[in-house]
């Protein structure tokens, strides 16, 4: 299993819009081949920072299957 970790800094004041958009995006991610699970956590020290973790079966599922997909 491969763990993808992304720190996402959102423009201040756009947090609510980001969270709404992520609800759509997570449906796309979770339907990709090799997807296992994901988590989005909001930072308590910086209200506009999020930590996204995604578990993939293989590195290629992330780098090729997802990153090279038309959905991405």
VEXKOL-453753 format. One record per residue (C-alpha): x, y negated, z negated; residue in three letters. Coordinates in steps of 0.02 Angstrom, whole numbers. Each point is the difference from the previous one (the first is absolute). Example, Ala and Ser with C-alpha at 12.3 -4.5 7.8 and 13.67 -1.06 7.14 Angstrom:
X Y Z residu
615 225 -390 ALA
69 -172 33 SER
***
This chain:
X Y Z residu
0 0 0 UNK
56 -178 37 UNK
-46 -152 -103 UNK
-18 -166 91 UNK
13 -152 -114 UNK
-44 -175 59 UNK
0 -162 -99 UNK
-132 -112 78 UNK
6 -186 -36 UNK
-163 -84 48 UNK
-22 -187 26 UNK
-61 -80 -161 UNK
-189 -18 8 UNK
-19 141 128 UNK
-3 144 -124 UNK
-187 32 16 UNK
10 0 191 UNK
148 119 -7 UNK
-92 120 -114 UNK
-151 0 117 UNK
111 31 152 UNK
91 139 -92 UNK
-164 92 -26 UNK
-11 15 190 UNK
186 38 22 UNK
-1 140 -129 UNK
-130 93 102 UNK
118 -5 149 UNK
150 56 -101 UNK
-93 142 -84 UNK
-55 71 167 UNK
177 14 69 UNK
81 170 24 UNK
114 42 -145 UNK
-84 -120 -121 UNK
-8 68 -178 UNK
-51 -145 -114 UNK
26 -184 -36 UNK
-13 -129 -137 UNK
-11 -190 1 UNK
45 -86 -162 UNK
-11 -186 -37 UNK
147 -76 -94 UNK
-50 -74 -168 UNK
149 -121 -1 UNK
-27 -67 176 UNK
-184 -8 49 UNK
39 -1 187 UNK
116 152 1 UNK
-55 179 29 UNK
88 167 -2 UNK
-57 125 131 UNK
56 180 -11 UNK
-45 129 131 UNK
42 186 -7 UNK
32 82 168 UNK
33 183 37 UNK
157 -42 103 UNK
103 -152 44 UNK
-56 17 181 UNK
-182 -10 -52 UNK
39 -175 -64 UNK
130 -62 125 UNK
-70 75 160 UNK
-178 56 -33 UNK
-54 -158 -92 UNK
123 -136 49 UNK
-11 42 185 UNK
-189 22 1 UNK
-117 -122 87 UNK
-91 -24 -166 UNK
157 -71 -81 UNK
***
